[in-house]
């Protein structure tokens, strides 16, 4: 098959590499600098499996302006969407612009949307562009594990009838290393599943973070509480490690988008999920302020190991809140090229960072700071980066 994948983010690259061995795949993006890096086999984000696969692939990568669609069988849209705090909804302009370009080109095949979109978006696009062969298929990929999660999926969901897009499901199944449930439904249900799935994950993180806040204030051990709670099979001993707050590409924006869909629907839990994350960050900020007399070292800005994503990182949001208090802080983050970040000095040398920090704050534990464990503050009680 001839397949085009639009958007060279972690979802787009993972999907392009997934199909490239057995199909004629072209990865498309609007960013010339990103394309240049990928053509020289350099990754634009951290993902070891993607990076290794890219080195040995013959994947075609082109700019949007050089792309034609009429001869393709399938186009996969993986362009970024983000939550707009002003409009209180996803900015899906990149997805719609891609649909407009594809349909206008005379393309006759299927358009599969992988970008996260508002509930009802796909149906609105089918009606607006008078093109019925558009459907949504949610991705459930973790940062740093995008290709792995495509190879070992826990489920596949397609927002279209099986008789129409069953052949696309077969393509995914043919390259997956395990069998998993496959569901076919309309795109509106598929869109809602994606938002509810990520909001539930955010809910779970928020719950264990609030448990941790309670334990810390009451001088209890969070790990002991969580282990005892998790032995109930209805709860489970997973996705339960406290942090400074949920973050990353998906959970913050998807939970806010879902909340916006409840504008005329009674609810309490969905809004609590969104606001609980801010409460947690303020709780961590209070701890920073209680050490205002010391030089505070911030160990890493990314959400977890093997991630280079600072966007919507909880620790970055906490630093933003702390700017108003003029704390004496330094940052250790080897992925930053500049000497400052948010006005705070960036220390490139880990040994010097440890020496200069009187108190170290780490969202996630790492063994490279175990020699100064006595001055490290972290809520990562399982030390497993989950």
C-alpha positions in Angstrom: 0.0 0.0 0.0 1.0 3.6 -0.5 0.7 5.4 2.8 1.4 9.0 3.8 1.8 9.9 7.5 1.4 13.6 8.2 3.2 15.0 11.3 6.7 13.9 12.4 6.0 13.9 16.1 6.4 10.7 18.2 3.0 9.4 17.0 3.7 10.0 13.3 7.3 8.7 13.3 6.2 5.6 15.3 3.4 4.8 12.8 5.6 5.5 9.7 8.3 3.2 10.9 5.8 0.6 11.9 4.5 0.2 8.3 7.6 1.1 6.4 9.1 -2.4 6.1 6.1 -3.8 4.2 4.5 -0.8 2.6 5.4 2.3 0.6 5.4 4.9 3.4 6.2 8.7 3.2 6.5 10.8 6.4 5.4 14.4 5.8 6.0 17.5 8.0 6.0 21.3 7.6 9.2 21.9 9.6 12.3 21.9 7.3 14.7 21.7 10.3 12.9 18.6 11.7 13.0 17.0 8.3 16.7 17.7 7.9 17.5 16.1 11.2 15.4 13.0 10.4 17.0 12.6 7.0 20.4 12.5 8.7 19.0 9.8 11.1 18.9 12.1 14.1 16.0 11.9 16.5 14.0 14.9 17.6 12.9 13.3 20.9 14.0 10.5 23.1 12.9 7.0 22.1 15.6 4.3 21.9 13.6 1.9 19.8 12.4 4.6 17.4 16.0 5.9 17.1 17.4 2.5 16.4 14.8 1.7 13.8 15.2 5.1 12.1 19.0 4.4 11.7 18.3 1.3 9.6 15.2 2.4 7.7 14.8 3.8 4.2 11.8 5.9 5.2 11.0 8.7 2.8 10.6 12.0 4.6 9.4 15.1 2.7 8.0 18.6 3.3 4.3 19.3 3.0 4.8 21.5 0.0 6.3 18.6 -2.0 3.5 16.2 -1.2 0.8 14.8 -3.6 -2.0 12.5 -2.4 -4.2 11.2 -5.3 -2.2 8.0 -5.7 -2.1 7.1 -2.0 -4.3 4.4 -0.5 -4.2 5.7 3.1 -3.3 9.0 4.8 -2.7 9.0 8.5 -2.9 12.4 10.2 -0.7 12.8 13.3 -0.4 16.6 13.6 -0.3 18.2 17.0 -3.4 19.5 18.8 -3.3 21.4 22.1 -5.8 22.8 24.5 -6.4 26.5 24.1 -7.0 28.1 27.5 -8.8 31.1 25.8 -11.3 29.2 23.7 -11.5 26.3 26.2 -11.1 23.6 23.6 -8.6 21.9 21.4 -6.9 23.8 18.7 -7.4 21.3 15.8 -6.5 23.7 13.0 -3.6 21.5 11.8 -5.8 18.5 11.5 -8.5 20.3 9.6 -5.9 22.0 7.3 -4.5 18.5 6.5 -8.0 17.2 5.7 -8.7 20.2 3.5 -5.4 19.7 1.5 -6.0 15.9 1.1 -9.6 16.1 0.0 -8.9 19.1 -2.4 -6.1 17.1 -4.1 -8.5 14.5 -5.5 -7.6 11.8 -3.0 -10.0 8.9 -3.0 -8.7 6.7 -0.2 -9.2 6.6 3.6 -8.1 9.4 6.0 -7.3 8.1 9.4 -6.9 10.7 12.2 -4.5 9.8 15.0 -4.3 13.3 16.5 -6.4 13.7 19.6 -9.5 15.7 18.8 -12.7 16.9 20.4 -15.7 14.6 20.5 -17.7 15.0 17.3 -14.8 16.5 15.3 -14.6 13.7 12.7 -18.3 13.8 11.9 -18.1 17.6 11.5 -15.2 17.2 9.1 -17.0 14.6 7.0 -20.0 16.9 6.7 -18.0 20.1 6.1 -15.8 18.6 3.3 -18.5 16.2 2.0 -16.0 13.3 2.3 -17.2 10.1 4.1 -14.0 8.2 4.2 -12.6 9.9 7.3 -12.3 8.1 10.6 -10.6 8.5 14.0 -8.4 5.8 15.6 -7.0 6.8 19.0 -3.4 6.1 19.9 -2.4 5.0 23.3 1.4 5.5 23.1 3.6 6.5 26.0 6.4 9.0 25.7 9.7 7.3 25.1 7.8 4.0 24.2 5.9 5.0 21.1 7.1 2.3 18.7 7.2 -0.3 21.5 3.5 0.4 22.3 2.6 0.1 18.6 4.3 -3.3 18.5 2.8 -4.5 21.8 -0.7 -2.8 21.9 -3.2 -3.4 24.6 -6.1 -2.7 22.3 -6.9 -1.3 18.8 -9.9 1.0 18.2 -11.1 2.1 14.8 -13.9 4.7 14.4 -15.5 3.1 11.4 -17.3 -0.1 10.4 -15.2 -3.3 10.1 -16.3 -3.9 6.5 -14.9 -0.5 5.6 -11.5 -0.3 7.4 -11.0 -3.9 8.5 -8.1 -4.0 6.1 -6.3 -1.2 8.0 -6.8 -3.1 11.2 -5.2 -6.1 9.6 -2.2 -4.0 8.7 -1.7 -3.1 12.3 -2.3 -6.7 13.5 0.2 -8.0 10.9 3.1 -6.0 12.4 2.1 -6.3 16.1 4.0 -8.8 18.2 1.0 -9.7 20.3 -2.7 -10.2 19.8 -5.0 -7.7 21.4 -8.7 -6.8 21.4 -9.8 -4.9 18.2 -13.0 -2.8 18.4 -14.9 -1.1 15.6 -17.3 1.7 16.3 -18.3 5.2 15.0 -15.6 7.9 15.4 -17.6 9.9 18.0 -17.4 6.9 20.4 -13.7 6.5 19.6 -13.0 10.1 20.3 -14.7 9.9 23.6 -12.8 6.8 24.6 -9.5 8.5 24.1 -10.5 11.5 26.3 -12.0 9.4 29.0 -9.1 7.0 29.1 -6.5 9.7 29.6 -8.7 11.5 32.1 -9.0 8.3 34.1 -5.2 8.0 34.2 -5.0 11.6 35.3 -7.6 10.8 38.0 -5.5 7.8 39.2 -2.4 9.9 39.4 -4.3 12.7 41.2 -5.7 10.2 43.7 -2.4 8.8 44.7 -0.8 12.3 44.8 -3.5 13.4 47.3 -3.0 10.2 49.3 0.7 11.2 49.4 -0.1 14.8 50.5 -2.2 13.3 53.4 0.6 10.9 54.4 3.2 13.6 54.4 1.1 16.0 56.5 0.1 13.2 58.9 3.7 11.7 59.1 2.6 8.4 57.5 4.5 6.4 54.9 2.9 6.7 51.5 4.6 3.5 50.2 3.1 1.4 53.0 -0.4 2.8 52.4 -0.2 2.3 48.6 1.0 -1.2 48.9 -1.8 -2.1 51.3 -4.4 -0.5 49.1 -3.1 -2.0 45.9 -3.5 -5.6 47.1 -7.2 -5.2 46.5 -7.5 -6.6 42.9 -10.2 -4.1 42.1 -7.6 -1.3 42.6 -4.4 -3.0 41.6 -0.8 -2.3 42.4 0.1 -0.2 39.3 0.2 3.4 38.1 0.3 4.5 41.7 3.6 6.1 42.3 3.3 9.7 43.7 4.8 12.6 41.8 4.7 16.4 41.7 1.6 16.2 39.4 0.6 14.6 36.1 2.0 16.2 32.9 3.3 15.4 29.5 1.7 15.8 26.1 -1.7 14.1 26.7 -3.1 14.0 30.2 -3.4 17.8 31.0 -4.9 18.7 27.6 -7.2 15.7 27.3 -8.7 16.1 30.8 -9.3 19.8 30.1 -10.9 19.0 26.8 -13.2 16.4 28.3 -14.2 18.9 31.0 -15.1 21.4 28.3 -17.6 18.8 26.9 -19.4 18.9 30.3 -20.5 22.5 29.9 -24.2 21.6 30.3 -23.8 18.1 31.9 -23.7 17.7 35.7 -20.3 16.5 37.0 -17.9 16.9 39.9 -15.2 14.3 39.3 -13.9 15.6 35.9 -13.4 19.1 37.1 -11.8 17.8 40.3 -9.2 15.9 38.2 -8.2 19.1 36.5 -8.0 21.2 39.6 -6.4 18.6 41.8 -3.3 18.8 39.7 -2.9 22.5 40.4 -3.5 21.8 44.1 -0.7 19.3 44.1 1.7 21.7 42.5 0.9 24.3 45.1 1.5 21.7 47.8 5.0 21.1 46.4 5.6 24.8 46.1 4.9 25.2 49.9 7.8 22.8 50.5 10.1 24.9 48.3 9.1 28.0 50.2 9.8 26.3 53.5 13.4 25.9 52.4 13.7 29.5 51.2 16.8 29.9 53.4 18.7 27.3 51.4 20.0 27.0 47.9 17.5 24.7 46.2 18.7 22.4 43.5 16.1 21.2 40.9 17.2 17.8 39.5 15.8 17.4 36.0 12.8 19.1 34.4 11.4 16.2 32.3 8.5 14.2 33.6 10.4 10.9 33.7 13.5 9.1 32.6 14.2 8.8 28.9 11.9 11.7 28.2 13.1 15.1 26.8 9.6 16.6 27.1 9.4 19.7 29.4 6.0 20.7 28.0 3.4 20.6 30.8 6.0 19.1 33.1 4.8 19.5 36.7 8.2 20.7 37.9 8.4 23.4 35.2 4.9 24.6 36.3 6.1 24.7 39.9 9.2 26.7 38.9 6.9 29.2 37.2 4.9 29.6 40.4 8.1 30.0 42.4 9.4 32.8 40.3 7.3 35.3 42.3 9.2 34.3 45.5 12.7 34.9 44.2 14.1 31.7 45.7 17.8 30.8 45.4 17.5 27.9 42.9 19.8 26.1 40.4 18.8 23.5 37.9 20.5 20.4 36.6 19.2 19.5 33.2 21.7 18.2 30.7 19.2 18.6 27.8 19.3 22.4 28.1 21.9 24.2 26.0 21.4 27.6 27.6 23.0 28.8 30.9 19.6 29.8 32.4 16.0 28.5 32.4 13.2 30.8 33.7 15.9 33.1 35.1 17.4 30.2 37.2 21.1 29.1 36.5 21.5 25.8 34.7 24.4 23.7 36.0 25.8 21.3 33.4 28.2 19.5 35.8 26.3 17.0 38.1 29.1 16.9 40.7 29.1 20.7 41.0 25.3 20.7 41.1 25.3 18.3 44.1 27.9 20.4 45.9 26.2 23.7 45.3 22.7 22.5 46.3 21.8 22.5 50.0 18.5 20.8 49.3 17.7 18.9 46.1 14.2 18.5 44.6 13.6 15.6 42.2 10.2 14.7 40.7 11.7 11.3 39.8 14.4 9.4 41.6 17.6 8.4 39.9 20.6 6.4 41.2 23.0 9.2 40.1 21.9 11.2 43.1 21.9 8.4 45.6 25.2 9.6 47.1 23.3 12.7 48.3 20.1 11.0 49.3 20.0 12.7 52.7 19.3 16.1 51.1 17.0 14.9 48.2 13.3 15.7 48.4 11.1 13.5 46.2 7.7 11.9 46.4 8.8 9.0 44.1 8.4 6.4 46.8 8.7 3.3 44.5 11.7 4.7 42.5 10.4 3.0 39.4 9.7 6.1 37.1 6.1 5.2 36.6 
